[in-house]
Amino acid sequence: MPIILRLDRVMADRKMSLTELSERVGVANVNLSKLKNGRVSAIRFSTLEAICDVLDCQPGDILEFRREDNPAQNP
């Protein structure tokens, strides 16, 4: 997947547990766990906004785009 999730890194930088983030964001612990471990295919903007607010970060601190190399396009 070309989108890399860095939630775990930002949480570690802020010394915040998944349980604390879950309580402060208002999202179930299991859903944040899936997000943290990259087992999601979508995230609501409202959830992303709440996470960024609580962690005092930008969306780009949590999400990273990595282009997948396509040998057919790179001769």
MARPA-543562 format. One line per 2 residues: for each residue x negated, y, z negated of C-alpha. Coordinates in Angstrom, 2 decimals, always signed. Layout:
N
X Y Z; ... .
This chain:
75
+0.00 +0.00 +0.00; -1.49 +3.38 +0.93 .
-0.04 +5.13 -2.15; -2.16 +4.56 -5.25 .
-0.62 +5.18 -8.66; -2.89 +6.75 -11.29 .
-0.40 +7.03 -14.16; -2.51 +4.78 -16.37 .
-5.56 +7.02 -15.93; -3.64 +10.22 -16.72 .
-2.04 +8.61 -19.76; -5.45 +7.48 -21.01 .
-6.87 +10.99 -20.50; -3.99 +12.36 -22.61 .
-4.28 +9.51 -25.15; -0.59 +8.77 -24.73 .
+0.97 +5.32 -25.04; +3.58 +3.96 -22.69 .
+6.10 +3.93 -25.55; +5.49 +7.59 -26.37 .
+5.71 +8.61 -22.71; +8.91 +6.60 -22.33 .
+10.51 +8.32 -25.32; +9.46 +11.80 -24.24 .
+10.43 +11.37 -20.57; +13.68 +9.54 -21.31 .
+12.96 +6.61 -19.00; +13.04 +2.98 -20.08 .
+9.71 +1.55 -21.14; +10.06 -1.32 -18.63 .
+10.56 +1.13 -15.73; +7.50 +3.18 -16.69 .
+5.53 -0.04 -17.05; +6.44 -1.00 -13.48 .
+5.41 +2.44 -12.30; +2.13 +2.30 -14.22 .
+1.30 -1.10 -12.74; +2.24 -0.15 -9.17 .
+5.23 -2.49 -8.94; +7.64 +0.13 -7.58 .
+8.48 +1.25 -4.07; +10.06 +4.59 -5.01 .
+10.21 +7.20 -7.74; +12.86 +9.86 -8.28 .
+11.64 +13.43 -8.11; +13.38 +14.09 -11.43 .
+11.36 +11.28 -13.05; +8.13 +12.51 -11.48 .
+8.90 +16.03 -12.68; +9.56 +14.82 -16.23 .
+6.35 +12.77 -16.29; +4.32 +15.72 -15.02 .
+5.93 +18.00 -17.59; +5.16 +15.67 -20.51 .
+1.62 +14.86 -19.32; +0.94 +18.46 -18.26 .
-0.30 +17.38 -14.85; +0.43 +17.73 -11.15 .
+2.02 +15.00 -8.97; -1.32 +14.65 -7.20 .
-2.90 +13.62 -10.49; -0.58 +10.60 -10.59 .
-0.20 +9.77 -6.88; -2.97 +9.34 -4.33 .
-2.66 +8.63 -0.61; -5.25 +6.33 +0.90 .
-5.14 +5.83 +4.64; -5.25 +2.19 +5.62 .
-7.87 +1.47 +8.25; -6.32 +0.23 +11.47 .
-9.00 -1.40 +13.68; -6.81 -0.90 +16.78 .
-6.90 +2.88 +16.24; -10.62 +3.10 +15.40 .
-12.63 +1.81 +18.39 .
